[in-house]
């Protein structure tokens, strides 16, 4: 049976075309147009020599589902294409993607810097759980990029920021932080979950590694957990001997040196061949399939997400029971100019506002909505609401919550694809009860 190949990789296809086609082609055996779900744990080798070449990383192919899977591979290539990266490795969740990233970079006693304006789970992962592995995170106020330069230590291995912070909507000056990182010989890691590559392109502004919780906007329907790490292919891992994990002989592969052998995709190869192999946070084929399906409509969905968010944010900004709105798409936002530069198509669809009356008033609002869903997720087709101080950020101190943009009066919204007037009406009645 004849099938058409995927579009040539060397052509400059548009974002929308790549969101639908990158990494995929009709199935060569059946002609199936949609990427199949390869629900298998293992793959047959041609012979002993073929198996040996795969296990030694001399040839590329499929060995075992903890390392590689054809459905997952399509998703990896597609997101790498959309981010403008060299290669990607998928994981079971966004947190798993972050773990693989830092495991590939760090050793016991190493340190890194991170914006303090992060998702609450990342603050805990970096500040508490990573400490148990001997990794130290120094949290930095990202409002002034020079704070990162002042916080650097000789043991630092990376700088981590969110392009659009969850939940406060803080926009970080990626280019300035990238310059600081590179001057110190460090990679800049950017979590691009809230913005997605449709709204923000961190690699074009100097990022070396991009991570996502694909669970959010990339999947888009609240039905598939996942994460991904994208490597730009531009960072020199050999400088100053600072990254022995990538430059020194790897005992598990007969002394193979990842950067020497794999060059501009050495980081993702190491994350896959060692991190995925030894810790096992593999993405399930079904979740990869659901995320691929979601990515195909990413550009269409993000346009509606942003349009709805602008209307809802403007409504809340004028509401008498709302003390403030933190949305970078509003001209009054201190991040408005940065958003125009880094998010020219819109400042995303997740933002916060403060309700008059503090903690108790915030709880009352989330318990009074009828159309919004009260749950701990973002990036769904459905509009979602949360009171971070009593949920996602409750494990933090009051000072940490405020620093992360999750104070007692804060309500987080993830604006979905419903009719904007219906969302506004629902919030209006909840604020008025």
N, C-alpha and C positions, 0 to 999 in steps of 0.2 A: 504494500500500500504506500502510495506517495504522500509525503507530508511536507509542508513548508517549514523551513528553518526559522529560527528566531531572527529578528532584525539584526543587521550587522552591527557589531559592538562599536565600530570605529566611526559610525555616523553620529552627527550631533542631533539626536532626537530630543524632542521637548520633554519637559517633566511629565506631562500627562501621558504621553506615549510610553515613557519608561516605567511609569507607575503600573501600567497594564501589561507590558511585554518583557521588561528586563529580566533576564535570567531564565525565561521560560520558552518552550517551543512545544508544538503538538507532540504527544507521546509517539515515539517512533514505531512502536509495535501495534497500537490500537488506533492511533490517530486522534485520541482524545484531546480536545482543545484545552480544557481546564487542567491545571497541574494535578496529577493524581495524588492521592494520599498513599504514600508507600509505607503501609502499616506492617513493618517487618523489623525484626531485631538484628538480622545478620544478612550477609550477601555471599554468594558462592564465588570462590576464587577459580581462575582458569587452571592454575596448577600451583605447585609448591613455590616456584620462582616468583610467580605473580603475587602470591600471598606475602612472601618475604619482602618484595619491593614495596608493597603497601605498608607493611609494618615498620619498615626502615625509613619511611617517608621519601623513598626514591621515586615513587610514582604516586599520582593522585587517583583516588577511587574510593569505593565504599567498603568498609570493613565491618563495622558494628555500630548500631544506632546511637550509642553513647557518644560517638565521635562524628559520624556523618550520616546523612539521610538525604535522598534526592529531593524530597519535598522541602525540607529545611534549607537545602542548598539554593533552591530557587529564591526563597525569602531572603537569604543572606546576600545573594548577588543583587537582588532588586533594591534592597535598602542601601547597600554600598553604592549602587548607581545613583540613587536619589540624593544621597548625601555628598556625592562627588568623591567618594573614598576609593581606596585601592582594593580592600577586601573586608569581609565581615565574618563574625562568628556569632551564632545565635545561642541563647541560653533559655532556661526554664522560666525566668522572670527578670525584671529590671534589676532587682537586688543581686541575682545570680550573675548578671552581666557586669555589675560593678565589682563583685567579688573576683571574677575572672580577670578583670582589668588590673586590679591592684595586686592580685596574686602573681600575675605575669611581671609586674614591675618591682615588687617589694620583697625585702627579706627581713628577718627579725632585727629590730632596732631602727628600721627605716621610718621616715616621716613624710608627710605630704601636707599641703595646704588646701583648704576647701572654703568656699564661701559659706558664711553662716546662714545665708538666706537659701535654705534647701528644704526639700520635703522632709518631714519629721522622721520618717523611717530611715532616710539617709543619714541624718544627724545621729541617730542612735547606732546605726551600723558602723559609721566611721568613728564615732566617739567612744562607744562602749564595746561592741563586738570585735572590731578590728584591734582594739587595744589588747585583747586576749591573745592575739596572734603576734604581738610584739610590734605592731604598726601604730604610730602616733599621728593623729590628725590635729593640725592647728587651724581653728576656725577663724575666718577673717571677715571683717565688714567690707562687702564689695562696693559700697558707695563710692569709695576712693580707691581706684585700682592700685595706687602706690602702697596701700596697706599690705598688698601681697608681697611687694618688694621688701617692705620693712619686716615682714614675718618670716622671711626665708631663713632656713638653717642649713648647715653643711650636710645634714642627713636627708634633706628633702629630695624626693624623687618625682614629684608631679604637683600640678595645681589643678583643682577640680572646681568647676562652676556649673550652674544651670543657666542656659541661655535666657530662659524666662522662668523665674523662680516660682515654685509651688510652696505655699499658696499665695504669696503676697504680690505676684506679678512684677517682681523686681527684674529690670533688664540690666544685665551686666555689660560693660564695655569690653567686648570680646577681644578686639584688636589690641587694646592697651594691656590687658592681662596677658595676651599671647606674647607680646613683646617682652614683658617682664619675665615670663616663663622661659622664653628662648634665650634671653640674655644670661639666664642662670643655667642654661643647658638642660632645661626640663621640658617635658611634654605638657601641653595644655589639654585637659580632658573636659569635654562639655557634654552635659546631659541635655539633650535636645527634645526631651519627651513632650513638653507642653507646646513647643513651637512647631515641631515636626519639620522635616526638610522642605515642606511646601512654603512655610513662612520664614524660616531661618536656615542659613547655610553656614554653620560654624567653621567648616574646613576652609571656606573661601576667606574667612576672617582670621585665620591663623591657628585654628584648633588642630591638634594632632590625632586625637581620638574622640569619637562621638559615641555616646551610649544612649540607649532608649529603653524605657519600659514599653515594649510593643503592645502591652495590655491596654494602653490608653488610646490615643488618637490613631495610631497606625492600624491597629485592629479595628477600633471604632465602634464596636457593638457590645462591649462588655461581656464577651463570651469566650475569650481566649487569653490565658496568661502567657507572657513571654518577655524576652529581653534580647538585646543585640548590642554588640560592640563593633564599631566601624573604625578601621585604621586609615589614616590619610595616605600613608606611604611616603610621607615627606620628612619624617623625623630621622635624624642620624643617631642610631642607638649605640654607635661605637665611640662616641665622643667621651673622652676622659675616663673611660672604663667604669662609668657610673651605673651601667645596666648589665651586670654580669649574667643575669638570667637570659639575656638575648645574645651576648657576645662570647661567653665562656662555653667550653664543652659541656654538653648535656649528658649526664651519666646514663639516663634512661634510653638514649638513642646512640650508644656507642661513641660518645664524644662529639656528636654533631653540633655545630655552632649555628644557631638559628639565623642570626643576622647575616652571617657569611654565606649561608646556603640559600636563604629565601629573600634576602634583600628587603624590598619595599613592602612585603607582606609577612615579614618575620614575626611581628607582634601577634597577628591573628593566628599564625601557624602555631606559635608557642602556647597561646591561650587554648587552642583546640587540642593539640597533641599532648599537652601536659595537664592543663587546668581541667578541661572537660573529661579527659581520660581518668584522672585521679580523683576528682571530686564528683563528677557525674551529673551536673545540673543541665542535662540535655533538654532541648525543646522537643515536645511531643509532635509527631507528624500531623496529627489532627489540628493542634493549635497553630502549627505553621500554615496549614491549608486555610484555616479561618482567617489568619492574619494576612496572607496573600490576597484573599478575597477582599478584605477590608482595604488594603493598600490600593487596590485597583480604583477605588472611588475616593481616595484621600483628597485629591485636589477639589473635587466637587463638594465634599463634606466640609472641608476647612473653610471654603468661601461662605457657606451658610452658617457654620459655627461662628465665624467672625462677625458676619452681618447681624446675627441675633445678639451676640455679646455686646456689640456697640449700642444697640437699642436698649437692652436691659441695663447696661451700665449708666447710660445717660438718664434713664428713668430713675434709677436709684440715687444718682447724684442730686436730683432735684426733690427727693422725697423728704418730708419733714421729720420722719422718724429714723432717718439714716444720717449718721454723723460724718461719714466719709466713705469714699469709694477708691480703691486702689486698682486702677485699670490703666495700663500704659497707653491704651488707645484713646483716652480722654485728653484733650489739650491741657487740662489743668494738672495732669500727672507729672511728677518730677522726672519720669522716665520717658516722657512723650518723644523727645528728640532722639534719644537712643533707639526707641522703637521704630521711628521713621527710618533710621539707618539699618538696623539689623532685622527688622520685621516689617518691610515695606508693604506687604500684603495684608497686614493686620496683626494686632497684638494678642492673638490667641483667643481662647474662649473660657479660660479659667481665671477668675479674679476674686478678690475679697471686698467686703464692705463691713463697716462697723455700725451696729445697731445701737440706738440710744437705749441705755439701761443696762449695758454690760452683759455679764455671763448669763444671768437668768433670762434676760430679754432674748439673747441669742438662742438659747435652748427653746424658748417659746416659739420663735420663728420657724426653726427647723421642724418642730412638732406640729405646726399649723398649716404647712403647705399641703396642697392636694395633688398638684401635677408634678412638681419636683419630687424626685426620689431621694430619701434621706439614707445615704450609704457612703462607704469609704472607697470611692473610685472617681476617676475623671475620664473625659474623652469618650463618653458614650454618646450614642445617637439621642438618648434620653437626657433631659436636664437633671442635674444632680445637685444636692445641697448638703453641706456638712458644717458642723461647729467644731473646728479643729482643736480648740482647747479642751474639749471633753472627749475627743476621739483620737485622731491621728497624732496629735502633739501632746496628749495628756501625760506621757511618760517624761516630759521635759519639765524643768523648773519654770516658774513664772517668768523669770528673766530670759531664759532660753526661748520660751514661746514668743515673747515680745520681739526678741531679736530676729526670730524666724518669720515674723509677720503673722503670728497666730495667737494674738492676745485674747483676753477673755471676751471681748465684744465682737470678735471677728467671725464672720460667716463666709465660707467659701462656696462659690458657685462654679459649676461646670455647665456651660450653656450648650444645650443640644440643638436638634434640628426641627423642633416643633414650631408652630406659628408663634412669632414673637409676641403678638398681642396677648396670647393665652398665658405665656410665661409672665408677662408684666402684670396681668390681672391676678395671677396666683400669688405673686410676691406682694402685691398691694393688699390683698385680703389677709395674708399672713402677718404683715407688718401692722395691720389695723386691728388685729384681734386683741 
